Each structure stands twice: as C-alpha cells, then as structure tokens.
Amino acid sequence: MDEIDKKRHFLGKPIFKGLIFFCEIELNNGKHLIIKRSVDNPTKISFKVNDYKLKEFQQNIKWDEEDLPFDKAKKKLNECLGFDVLPNWPYRKTITYFLRSQQDYLDVFKLNKFKLGKDKDWKPMVFDLLGFDGDIIKEKAELEERQAELDHNISILKKEAKIDTSEKDKIHGLLEIKKDEKENIESKIDKFNFFEKDQSINHQLVEEIDSRIQILNTQRYNISFEIEKIEKSLSTSADEIDLNELKEIYDEVKIYFPSKLLKNYEQLINFNRSITQERKKYLRENLDELKKNFNEINEELKSLETKKEELLDYLTDMDSYKKFKENHKLLSKLGSEIMNLEEKLVLIDRASEIEGEIQEIQHSLEEKIEEIKSQIDLRKHTEIRRIFNSVISSVLNVPALISISQNKQGNVEFNANIQNPKSGDITAEDFGTSYRKLLCMAFDLSILIHYSRNSFFRFVYHDGALEALDDRKKIKLLETVQKICKDYNLQYILTLIDSDLPKNEKNEVIQFPPDEICLELHDRDDSGKLFGISF
C-alpha cells in the first residue's frame, strides 16, 4: 500500500491506525529476511537478514536498513531475493503468477493486472519465462510504437499542411512562376508602367469573371427550378383508398367483397404508403443538397460581383499613385505565396524523411518477425511444456499442451490447450472455468518445477483452487501438488471453503492435517475474522 492507495485500501481505515506488519522470507541462499512495514508510514520499510529463522518477532530488532523510502525498498528486496531467473525483470513483475486471485484465472498467460495494459507490458516477460529472448518482442513493440507515431505525424502534415510528396516537382514549377511574376511586377514598379497590368484586368473581366457569372446564373436558375418542383411534390400528399367506402360501394350494388381482396387492397395501400415515404425521404435529402448548392452559388456570385466592381474601379481610376499602391499589394501577396510554397517544399522534404524512416522501420519489423520465428523454432519451452502436460495428465488423465505461434502481424501468441476427451483433438476450448483454472495452476507449477534448481520463487498461492471441481479431480490435484512440493521443495498455498473439501469413495470428507492448515476463518463472530475484528 503506497501513499496514493492509502485512502482507498482497507488498511487505511482508522481501526488499523498504529498497526505494524512483519514478514519473514526464507531466501534461496538459506538465510532469512525480515521485513517491517507500518500502516501509518507505508512508504518507509525496514530490512533485516538473519542466518536463522526467528522463533518470535521482537520490537527491538536491530535493522540492517531502516525506514527506506518505497523505491529504494523495492530495489533492496530485489537484491535480497537474488533471482538468477529473469534478471532483467523485477520480482514485482512475475510474482502475480504465483499469487493467483480469482481474476487471474481468466487467462493462463495474461494476468488481470495486464488487462488494460499493452502486450509489451507482459509478453516479453512470458517469452523470457519460457526460455526465449523477450527483448526481441520488446524491440518489435517499440518499433511499432515509433511507426505509429511517425504515421500520425505524416498524417497531420498531409492533412493540416495539405501537402503531397508526389507534388514536389509541381510545387517547384509553381514557385518558379511566382518568382517570375514577382520579378516582372518589381520591374514595372521601377518603371512605373501600368499598361500591361490594365490589359490583364480587361482580359480577366471579359473572359473570366463575366463568363463565370453567366454560368453561375444559369446553374442557379436550374437549381431553383428543381427546388420548386421538389417542394411542390413534398407538399402533395398521396391519395389513399378508403377501404370502408369501397366496401360500402360493393354492398350497395350487392356484390360480394371477398376478405382476400380486402387483404390485397390493404397490402397495396401499405406498399404505396411505404414507397411514398421512401420517395419523400430521398426527395428531402436531394432538396437539402440543392439548397446547399444554391447558397454556395449565391455566395460565389456575390464575391464575383464585388471583384468585378473592384477591377472596374481600377480601370476607371486614372490615378497612377493608386495603381502604384495596388501593384505593391500584389507584390506583397506574391511574396506571401512564394513563402508558402517554399514552406511546403520544406514540409514535403520532412514528410519524405519520415516516409524513409517508416520504410526503414518496416524493414526492421520484418527482421524482428523473422527473429521471433527463429526463436520459436528453437522450442526452448520443451521441458516446461512436458511438465505442464504431466501436471494436467495426472489430474485430468488427458494430455495438455503449451504452444507458441505468430499472428498475422508477426506477434507472439501463447496458447494453453487441452485434449477433448470425446474427440481426442487438442483444442483451444477450455470446457469451462474449472478447466481453465486448472490450466493456470498447472502453468504456475510447471514454471516453479522448471526453475527449481535456480534462485527463483519457491511458492505459489491459488485462491479457491478446488472450487467447481468434482471430488475425484480435487483428490487428484491435491495428490499431485503434494508430490510436487515434496520432490521440488516447493510451498503450495490454497484457500477454500468447507463445501469445497472433497469426499472419498466412502462419502467421507477428506480433512487436511492440522500442521498443513495455516489459518481457519469463520463468520460466526469476530474471532473468526482475519484481524479478529469487523471493519
């Protein structure tokens, strides 16, 4: 419990104020480590290493390291444990595999604490745990993150800056044109000659603006006509046949009106109504689009008329000084356009660099995918797989398999499968939560057995280990676990309720020996509570 969690953690309740926790761990080098941590100061932790096991805890222990801050305490504990398995991973990363809660039985390899995280948070470690090189997976994940970042950057460049790397030569051409125009206007300003500029404006008025205005007026008239037709169509309701009136006519002329005919008329009316509604829906959509186009044409016409008026003013105004100023404005505009084009070229070069880096990353990713494949082909998990099969077979009497594969993206996928007792096929189906739980427990035990000759964890805790199993499988599991603990010097901790205790063939409840029971709890009164109190 760190300082942030203290408000939410149950130990943060006032009733636990002043409580101090002690823990003694037997290390793999034969020594015993004592750890002290208090509720009041959870981020201050003390350590003491002894050559012997304490008979009872004492208040006056002389600590080797006292009140270490949280981060230093984690580092100190990692050093004391001295694991030679997964030396690049802290004990906190792997310990949850040997402290399985109910939420950790959903997946053999992906623990609940990694549920919301990324694959790189746990897959490299599991790959290492199975005997492979997890750095390859980690490096591949980092390359993918870098590629995603570059893809995002280049997407922003192309969308916001509106650049296309294939248009580099085109922009160079536009830049040359703008620079030539700029030089031409600069020269005319120097000579104070506006004849060619006036000619250009005449040409623009006659051949461009007037022509465009004429086209837009025609378009506006056509759209207006279409809008009027649609609005008229929408305002007209479809005539429907009144079946009651029709039936009365038949009755008056004394002609039999069959019920089947009535049903056909009703279907016809419903069909006609459906067609009318669908038609109106599309008419409304078309009307909205036409109105939008109509408004856009109006706006463009207003802009063109304003532009036309400004150019006419220019032609009719004989004030040379005013024309001089107008050309200066155009010169400034051209300067701005040139700067924008030059900036676009810089951004295109940057985008090209990013695309080049992306190609290099893609090449590296292909190499990593091949490296992962080569690693899997080494089958370094063979012994763990054999142990896993042995544990499941001893409990369920069917084979089980741990396998590793690559998905379409070349990423590692871990699988724990069991043989279908009916078909005999090795399948990914887990036959329910109880079988999936057994796969999780077998995996934990397989890892401990495989590394039992190393300095590594030598215990495992399984919450509700016997829950939902039938009695024969419970007994088989307990027998298997007892043998494993004896053969490999491991400690197995499980929790269960009375109703989970198995019964033998005589229908007698099998009890654990008293020396194997660490703690018994009940809810009759506070004496059966974990801390002897209710909270």
Summary of the structure (lengths in Angstrom):
residues: 535
radius of gyration: 41.0
end to end distance: 17.8
largest distance: 120.6
contacts: 1370
relative contact order: 0.09
helix: 61%
strand: 10%
